[in-house]
Amino acid sequence: MIDVARIPDSAVLVAVEHGRAALLDVEESLDELAQLAGSAMVAVAGRVVQHRKKLQPGTLIGSGKIEEIKQLAQAQRATVVIFDDELSAAQQRNLEKALAVRVIDRTQLILDIFAQRATSQAGKLQVELAQLEYLLPRLTRQWSHLSRQAGGVVGARGPGETQLEVDRRRVRERIAQLKRRLAQVSRTRGLHRASRHAVPYPTVALVGYTNAGKSTLMNALTSAEVWVADQLFATLDPTVRLLRLPDGGEALVVDTVGFIHKLPHGFVDAFKSTLEEVQTANLLLHVVDAADRHAAEHIEVVDGVLDELGVAELPRITVLNKADLPVPEGGRVQIDGPTCSVSAVTGAGLMKLQRQIGTLLAAQQERLHVFIPVERGDLLAQLYQAGRVAEQDLQDGAYEVTAYVPPKVAGRIRKALASPSAPG
């Protein structure tokens, strides 16, 4: 893991409104940036908004606004300025020189939060990869020694590598190394999924905007005791727990990292091994904070990420969480497809949600009618474990069974019954 500088205690937040269509207006986006700052334990010392028809290429904002921000930062003793939009390396360098204070953008703030929250090996690798890919084009501003040159090979013409070239090469090598290690993590998780599928339990993945209540819902459904906090990105590493359904069936519930407006570039690639749990799910629970007046915009953000992951067509239940709170004026959302209103805190609607989960998972199962010899109790046990046994009668030394199981299990049972081999 690369060293992550602790973000200072107070910050001035800056946003630019420049006529480009956005899901959230500039003040609402700044509100979210303030929440992100709070998640990183940073106090907000002030907020500045500039309205421009055209962005300033070198600094994003105009010289007058730069002077205003500088004076505000000095007056409030703020030691960092956080921009709501992603800054180029040149813009970041120019702004730091003009403001005489550290400058970061929303992406760097989110990566700092991730670095603080990652606990698993995979999470730490993913965060480091995202940090390095963010850092690579900004290396020119990281060290004062980059203009020096290293000596060339004896007899070689011209100067040796500049320190900048050496640093870039080392960062690229580390990125390649991290991608290899994450590929191994992905293979290991694939083996774990394969072992789960061998049981097999269907998988239900929780997705949604950050702080929508996914972890609270998982705890309510499965007693998982996942850490919960009223802050953005409280959960980074995926958690898997068993859910027992009202009809007697069972499923695995996976909690995943939340999504956010202006998601950092490369996020999906860097966190691919985590998000693979979403790609292999049988059912998605899209958890929405129904008490948030921006719920519709949050749904749009999540839909965009799911589309990028290639899972937009997976069966889905939209879970309108926080039903115990009032719906803000104009905040009620229209949803296509199955929905369920719940409160993960009070438990309202959870039984209805579990029945819906059971119904949609059952729709993905195959009706299997077979005769199983009494000595093949292992096959009967597989049917009970993998699905729902609707009927079972014992006659003439065999169990006549009607069950609803995943197609893979049905095929495996038929193949085992057709084979003369002994139970294994």
Backbone torsions as a table, in degrees:
resi	resn	phi	psi	omega
1	MET	NA	132.1	177.2
2	ILE	-74.6	157.2	179.2
3	ASP	-66.3	131.8	178.1
4	VAL	-111.2	115.6	180.0
5	ALA	-65.3	133.9	178.0
6	ARG	-65.9	124.9	-179.8
7	ILE	-64.6	134.4	-176.4
8	PRO	-59.5	174.8	-171.0
9	ASP	-76.1	-26.7	-176.7
10	SER	-138.9	151.7	-173.9
11	ALA	-147.1	152.5	168.5
12	VAL	-101.0	128.6	-180.0
13	LEU	-96.4	138.5	-177.2
14	VAL	-130.5	133.1	175.8
15	ALA	-134.1	152.3	-179.4
16	VAL	-123.0	127.3	173.8
17	GLU	-105.8	119.6	-173.8
18	HIS	-133.7	31.0	172.2
19	GLY	82.3	-9.1	-179.7
20	ARG	-76.8	137.7	-179.1
21	ALA	-60.9	135.8	-179.7
22	ALA	-142.4	152.5	179.9
23	LEU	-65.5	-42.3	178.7
24	LEU	-111.8	144.7	175.9
25	ASP	-73.3	171.1	-169.1
26	VAL	-62.3	-39.2	-179.4
27	GLU	-69.3	-39.0	179.4
28	GLU	-67.6	-38.5	177.1
29	SER	-65.6	-36.3	175.9
30	LEU	-66.6	-36.3	175.8
31	ASP	-58.0	-43.8	179.6
32	GLU	-67.1	-38.2	177.1
33	LEU	-62.7	-37.1	176.9
34	ALA	-64.0	-38.0	176.2
35	GLN	-64.3	-40.9	177.3
36	LEU	-61.8	-43.0	178.1
37	ALA	-59.9	-42.3	177.3
38	GLY	-61.2	-38.2	178.1
39	SER	-64.1	-26.9	178.7
40	ALA	-94.2	11.8	178.6
41	MET	64.1	39.0	179.3
42	VAL	-116.4	129.5	177.3
43	ALA	-83.6	142.8	178.8
44	VAL	-89.7	117.0	-178.2
45	ALA	-92.3	-16.8	-179.9
46	GLY	178.6	163.6	179.9
47	ARG	-133.6	139.6	179.8
48	VAL	-134.2	134.1	176.6
49	VAL	-123.5	133.8	172.6
50	GLN	-118.3	136.0	177.1
51	HIS	-104.3	116.9	-178.7
52	ARG	-134.0	141.3	174.4
53	LYS	-75.5	-30.8	-178.4
54	LYS	-137.9	132.6	-179.0
55	LEU	-72.8	145.3	176.0
56	GLN	-78.6	117.7	-173.9
57	PRO	-57.9	-41.1	-174.0
58	GLY	-80.8	-26.8	-174.9
59	THR	-135.8	0.5	-179.2
60	LEU	72.7	-39.6	-178.5
61	ILE	-118.8	166.9	-177.4
62	GLY	-79.2	165.1	-176.7
63	SER	-64.2	-36.8	178.2
64	GLY	-63.1	-41.6	179.8
65	LYS	-69.5	-34.0	175.9
66	ILE	-59.7	-44.8	-179.9
67	GLU	-65.0	-37.7	177.5
68	GLU	-62.5	-44.1	179.9
69	ILE	-65.5	-40.4	-179.9
70	LYS	-61.1	-44.5	-179.7
71	GLN	-66.9	-39.4	178.4
72	LEU	-64.7	-44.3	179.9
73	ALA	-61.9	-40.6	178.6
74	GLN	-67.4	-42.3	-178.7
75	ALA	-65.3	-37.0	-177.8
76	GLN	-93.5	0.9	-177.2
77	ARG	55.4	35.3	176.2
78	ALA	-76.4	141.8	-177.6
79	THR	-112.5	7.6	175.6
80	VAL	-151.3	146.5	172.9
81	VAL	-117.1	127.2	-176.9
82	ILE	-112.7	119.8	178.1
83	PHE	-91.7	140.6	-178.2
84	ASP	-76.1	-21.4	178.0
85	ASP	-103.3	153.5	179.0
86	GLU	-68.9	134.2	-179.5
87	LEU	-101.4	144.9	172.1
88	SER	-75.5	166.9	178.9
89	ALA	-59.4	-42.5	-178.4
90	ALA	-66.8	-42.3	178.7
91	GLN	-62.1	-43.1	179.9
92	GLN	-62.4	-43.3	179.8
93	ARG	-64.7	-45.6	-179.1
94	ASN	-64.5	-40.2	-179.3
95	LEU	-67.7	-40.7	179.3
96	GLU	-63.6	-38.3	179.0
97	LYS	-66.3	-41.7	-177.6
98	ALA	-74.5	-36.1	-175.5
99	LEU	-90.8	-16.7	-178.5
100	ALA	57.6	37.5	-179.9
101	VAL	-152.6	158.3	179.9
102	ARG	-65.6	139.1	179.8
103	VAL	-125.0	129.4	173.6
104	ILE	-132.6	170.8	177.2
105	ASP	-120.6	178.1	-176.7
106	ARG	-56.3	-41.5	-178.9
107	THR	-60.1	-47.8	-179.1
108	GLN	-63.9	-35.8	177.2
109	LEU	-63.8	-45.6	179.3
110	ILE	-62.6	-41.8	179.5
111	LEU	-65.0	-34.5	177.0
112	ASP	-65.2	-40.4	177.5
113	ILE	-63.2	-45.0	178.8
114	PHE	-59.0	-41.6	-178.9
115	ALA	-62.8	-35.3	178.6
116	GLN	-72.3	-31.1	-171.6
117	ARG	-94.4	-23.4	-175.3
118	ALA	-63.8	128.6	179.7
119	THR	-119.4	-33.9	-179.3
120	SER	-81.9	163.4	177.5
121	GLN	-60.7	-43.7	-179.0
122	ALA	-63.0	-42.6	179.6
123	GLY	-61.6	-42.7	-179.9
124	LYS	-66.0	-39.5	178.1
125	LEU	-64.4	-42.4	-178.4
126	GLN	-65.5	-40.5	178.7
127	VAL	-64.9	-44.4	-179.5
128	GLU	-62.4	-40.4	178.3
129	LEU	-61.1	-46.7	179.8
130	ALA	-63.0	-39.3	179.2
131	GLN	-64.2	-45.1	-177.5
132	LEU	-67.1	-38.9	178.8
133	GLU	-67.6	-30.9	174.1
134	TYR	-71.7	-37.9	-175.3
135	LEU	-73.0	-34.2	-170.4
136	LEU	-50.0	-51.6	-179.5
137	PRO	-74.0	-5.3	-177.5
138	ARG	-107.4	11.3	-176.4
139	LEU	-61.1	-26.2	-177.5
140	THR	-62.7	-19.4	-176.7
141	ARG	-107.4	7.2	-173.0
142	GLN	-91.3	-29.2	-175.9
143	TRP	-134.2	149.9	179.1
144	SER	-86.6	-10.3	-174.0
145	HIS	-94.6	6.2	-168.9
146	LEU	-69.2	-14.6	179.5
147	SER	-80.8	-12.8	179.8
148	ARG	-72.7	155.8	180.0
149	GLN	-118.6	140.9	173.9
150	ALA	-83.8	152.2	-178.7
151	GLY	-67.6	145.3	179.4
152	GLY	-82.7	173.8	177.2
153	VAL	-65.4	142.1	-178.7
154	VAL	-56.8	128.4	179.8
155	GLY	90.5	-13.3	-179.6
156	ALA	-77.1	147.2	179.3
157	ARG	-82.5	147.8	174.1
158	GLY	78.6	173.4	-178.0
159	PRO	-71.7	162.9	176.1
160	GLY	-78.8	-168.9	179.6
161	GLU	-65.6	140.8	170.4
162	THR	-73.1	158.0	178.9
163	GLN	-60.1	-34.2	177.5
164	LEU	-59.8	-44.5	179.6
165	GLU	-63.8	-38.9	178.2
166	VAL	-63.2	-46.2	-179.7
167	ASP	-62.7	-43.1	179.1
168	ARG	-62.9	-40.9	179.8
169	ARG	-63.7	-41.4	-179.7
170	ARG	-66.3	-39.2	177.9
171	VAL	-64.8	-43.2	178.6
172	ARG	-62.0	-40.3	178.9
173	GLU	-63.6	-40.4	179.2
174	ARG	-67.2	-39.0	176.9
175	ILE	-60.8	-44.7	178.9
176	ALA	-62.4	-40.5	178.7
177	GLN	-63.8	-43.9	179.2
178	LEU	-63.0	-39.9	179.1
179	LYS	-64.5	-36.1	176.6
180	ARG	-66.3	-42.4	-179.9
181	ARG	-67.2	-38.0	178.1
182	LEU	-69.2	-31.3	174.7
183	ALA	-63.3	-37.6	176.9
184	GLN	-67.5	-41.1	176.3
185	VAL	-59.7	-42.2	179.1
186	SER	-62.1	-41.0	178.0
187	ARG	-65.2	-40.7	179.1
188	THR	-63.6	-43.3	177.7
189	ARG	-64.8	-33.7	176.6
190	GLY	-62.2	-38.8	177.1
191	LEU	-66.1	-39.8	177.6
192	HIS	-63.6	-40.7	178.0
193	ARG	-65.5	-39.1	179.4
194	ALA	-62.5	-39.6	178.9
195	SER	-67.5	-35.5	176.5
196	ARG	-67.4	-40.1	-179.4
197	HIS	-67.6	-25.9	179.0
198	ALA	-69.1	-21.0	-179.8
199	VAL	-63.6	-46.2	-21.6
200	PRO	-103.7	148.6	171.8
201	TYR	-104.6	139.4	171.1
202	PRO	-66.6	152.5	-176.9
203	THR	-111.1	132.7	177.4
204	VAL	-115.5	119.3	-177.7
205	ALA	-103.1	130.7	174.7
206	LEU	-87.8	124.5	177.1
207	VAL	-130.1	162.2	178.3
208	GLY	158.9	173.9	177.0
209	TYR	-67.4	147.6	-179.7
210	THR	-58.4	140.1	179.3
211	ASN	70.2	22.2	176.8
212	ALA	-81.2	-12.3	179.0
213	GLY	105.4	23.1	-178.1
214	LYS	-62.7	-46.9	-177.7
215	SER	-67.2	-37.6	176.9
216	THR	-63.4	-41.1	178.4
217	LEU	-65.2	-41.1	179.1
218	MET	-62.1	-43.3	177.6
219	ASN	-60.7	-40.5	-178.7
220	ALA	-67.0	-36.0	-177.4
221	LEU	-79.8	-36.3	-168.3
222	THR	-124.5	-1.8	-173.4
223	SER	54.9	44.1	-172.5
224	ALA	-77.3	-22.0	-177.2
225	GLU	59.8	37.9	174.4
226	VAL	-72.7	141.1	-179.7
227	TRP	-61.8	132.7	-178.1
228	VAL	-126.5	136.8	175.4
229	ALA	-148.2	149.0	178.7
230	ASP	-83.4	69.5	179.0
231	GLN	-156.4	160.0	-178.2
232	LEU	-71.9	141.1	178.2
233	PHE	58.2	44.3	175.5
234	ALA	-68.3	-29.0	179.8
235	THR	-114.9	127.6	178.1
236	LEU	-117.0	-47.4	-178.3
237	ASP	-85.5	140.9	-178.6
238	PRO	-69.9	147.2	177.5
239	THR	-125.6	138.5	-179.3
240	VAL	-120.1	128.5	178.9
241	ARG	-139.0	158.6	-178.7
242	LEU	-86.7	134.8	176.7
243	LEU	-116.0	124.7	176.1
244	ARG	-95.9	124.7	-174.2
245	LEU	-93.7	157.0	-177.0
246	PRO	-59.0	-30.5	-178.3
247	ASP	-82.8	5.4	179.8
248	GLY	97.3	-11.6	178.1
249	GLY	-75.7	170.6	180.0
250	GLU	-134.6	152.4	178.2
251	ALA	-147.7	158.3	174.8
252	LEU	-98.6	130.8	178.7
253	VAL	-106.9	129.4	-179.3
254	VAL	-114.9	123.9	175.3
255	ASP	-94.2	133.8	-175.6
256	THR	-125.8	169.1	179.3
257	VAL	-63.2	142.0	-180.0
258	GLY	-78.0	160.7	178.0
259	PHE	-102.9	168.5	-175.8
260	ILE	-153.8	155.6	173.2
261	HIS	-58.7	139.5	-177.2
262	LYS	56.5	49.4	178.2
263	LEU	-57.0	135.0	-177.9
264	PRO	-55.1	141.3	178.5
265	HIS	-59.0	133.4	178.9
266	GLY	84.5	2.2	-178.1
267	PHE	-57.8	-48.7	-176.2
268	VAL	-62.1	-41.2	178.6
269	ASP	-65.1	-46.2	-176.7
270	ALA	-64.7	-35.2	-176.3
271	PHE	-104.2	27.7	-175.3
272	LYS	-60.9	-41.0	-177.0
273	SER	-66.3	-29.8	174.8
274	THR	-73.3	-43.8	-175.2
275	LEU	-76.3	-10.0	175.0
276	GLU	-61.6	-26.2	177.2
277	GLU	-62.0	-31.4	176.7
278	VAL	-72.4	-41.4	-175.4
279	GLN	-67.0	-24.8	-178.1
280	THR	-102.4	8.6	-177.5
281	ALA	-75.4	153.4	173.5
282	ASN	-85.6	-24.6	-175.5
283	LEU	-152.2	140.1	175.9
284	LEU	-106.2	136.3	167.6
285	LEU	-106.9	106.0	179.0
286	HIS	-87.6	103.6	-175.9
287	VAL	-86.7	124.8	-177.4
288	VAL	-120.8	133.2	173.0
289	ASP	-77.5	95.4	-175.4
290	ALA	-69.7	-13.2	179.1
291	ALA	-90.9	0.7	178.5
292	ASP	-92.9	130.2	-177.0
293	ARG	-69.4	-10.3	177.8
294	HIS	-104.4	23.3	-176.6
295	ALA	-56.3	-41.4	-179.3
296	ALA	-61.9	-42.1	178.7
297	GLU	-67.1	-37.7	178.6
298	HIS	-64.3	-40.0	177.5
299	ILE	-60.6	-40.8	-180.0
300	GLU	-63.4	-40.2	177.6
301	VAL	-61.7	-48.0	-178.4
302	VAL	-64.2	-42.5	178.1
303	ASP	-58.2	-38.8	179.3
304	GLY	-63.9	-41.5	179.2
305	VAL	-69.2	-41.4	178.4
306	LEU	-62.1	-37.5	176.7
307	ASP	-64.6	-40.8	178.4
308	GLU	-64.0	-32.6	178.6
309	LEU	-80.1	-10.4	179.8
310	GLY	79.1	24.6	-177.2
311	VAL	-120.8	17.6	-176.9
312	ALA	-61.0	-25.8	-176.9
313	GLU	-92.8	0.2	178.6
314	LEU	-64.4	147.7	174.4
315	PRO	-54.6	140.5	-171.6
316	ARG	-146.6	143.5	168.4
317	ILE	-117.2	126.0	174.8
318	THR	-87.8	115.2	-176.3
319	VAL	-98.0	109.3	179.5
320	LEU	-84.4	93.6	-173.7
321	ASN	-82.5	168.5	177.6
322	LYS	65.3	40.7	178.7
323	ALA	-66.6	-14.4	178.2
324	ASP	-77.2	-9.5	179.9
325	LEU	-104.2	152.5	-179.9
326	PRO	-68.0	144.0	176.0
327	VAL	-79.7	125.9	-178.4
328	PRO	-64.5	154.7	-179.6
329	GLU	-58.5	125.7	-178.9
330	GLY	76.0	7.6	-175.2
331	GLY	-96.1	-5.0	-178.9
332	ARG	-68.6	132.7	-174.7
333	VAL	-106.2	150.8	176.1
334	GLN	-101.1	126.8	-175.1
335	ILE	-120.5	134.5	170.8
336	ASP	-92.7	132.3	178.5
337	GLY	99.7	-179.4	-176.7
338	PRO	-60.3	135.2	177.0
339	THR	-135.0	160.2	175.8
340	CYS	-151.5	128.8	178.9
341	SER	-93.7	125.1	-176.2
342	VAL	-139.2	166.7	165.3
343	SER	-127.7	110.2	179.9
344	ALA	-66.8	-20.6	-179.4
345	VAL	-80.7	-47.3	-177.0
346	THR	-90.8	-18.7	-177.9
347	GLY	92.2	-3.2	-179.6
348	ALA	-62.5	132.6	175.8
349	GLY	81.8	-4.1	-175.7
350	LEU	-68.0	-38.6	179.4
351	MET	-65.2	-40.4	176.5
352	LYS	-61.6	-41.5	178.8
353	LEU	-62.5	-43.4	179.9
354	GLN	-63.3	-37.9	177.4
355	ARG	-65.2	-40.4	177.5
356	GLN	-63.2	-41.8	177.3
357	ILE	-58.8	-47.5	-179.9
358	GLY	-60.2	-41.4	-179.4
359	THR	-64.5	-46.0	-178.0
360	LEU	-69.7	-34.7	176.6
361	LEU	-69.9	-37.8	178.8
362	ALA	-64.0	-33.5	179.6
363	ALA	-64.8	-20.3	179.1
364	GLN	-90.8	1.9	-176.6
365	GLN	-101.1	160.0	-177.1
366	GLU	-106.7	140.9	176.1
367	ARG	-79.3	125.5	-177.3
368	LEU	-122.2	123.3	177.0
369	HIS	-120.2	112.4	-174.1
370	VAL	-140.3	165.6	171.9
371	PHE	-112.7	119.4	-176.4
372	ILE	-111.8	120.8	178.0
373	PRO	-57.3	146.9	-176.5
374	VAL	-60.2	-28.3	-180.0
375	GLU	-75.6	-7.9	178.0
376	ARG	-103.0	52.7	176.9
377	GLY	-62.0	-22.5	178.2
378	ASP	-64.1	-36.3	179.4
379	LEU	-70.4	-38.2	177.7
380	LEU	-63.5	-41.2	179.1
381	ALA	-62.6	-37.1	178.6
382	GLN	-62.4	-39.3	-179.9
383	LEU	-64.5	-42.0	179.3
384	TYR	-66.8	-35.6	-176.8
385	GLN	-76.8	-36.4	-171.7
386	ALA	-91.2	-19.2	-175.4
387	GLY	-156.6	-143.6	-178.2
388	ARG	-124.8	122.9	177.6
389	VAL	-88.4	115.3	-176.9
390	ALA	-85.0	-39.6	-178.4
391	GLU	-142.0	145.5	176.7
392	GLN	-150.9	122.7	178.1
393	ASP	-132.9	143.1	177.2
394	LEU	-103.7	122.2	177.4
395	GLN	-154.6	136.2	177.4
396	ASP	53.5	43.4	174.7
397	GLY	74.6	17.7	179.3
398	ALA	-146.3	151.8	174.8
399	TYR	-91.5	123.1	170.5
400	GLU	-89.6	117.0	-170.8
401	VAL	-126.1	134.8	168.3
402	THR	-116.1	122.0	-175.9
403	ALA	-139.3	158.4	175.3
404	TYR	-115.8	113.0	-174.1
405	VAL	-138.1	163.8	175.0
406	PRO	-59.3	146.5	-178.8
407	PRO	-52.0	-37.1	179.8
408	LYS	-63.2	-38.8	179.1
409	VAL	-68.8	-42.5	178.7
410	ALA	-58.0	-44.3	179.2
411	GLY	-64.1	-39.4	-179.5
412	ARG	-67.4	-38.5	179.5
413	ILE	-66.4	-45.0	179.2
414	ARG	-60.6	-41.8	-179.6
415	LYS	-64.8	-40.8	179.9
416	ALA	-66.0	-37.9	-180.0
417	LEU	-71.2	-29.4	179.8
418	ALA	-79.0	-17.0	-176.2
419	SER	-89.7	139.3	178.1
420	PRO	-80.8	-0.4	-175.7
421	SER	-68.2	159.0	-179.6
422	ALA	-75.0	162.4	177.5
423	PRO	-56.5	142.2	-179.3
424	GLY	-137.5	NA	NA
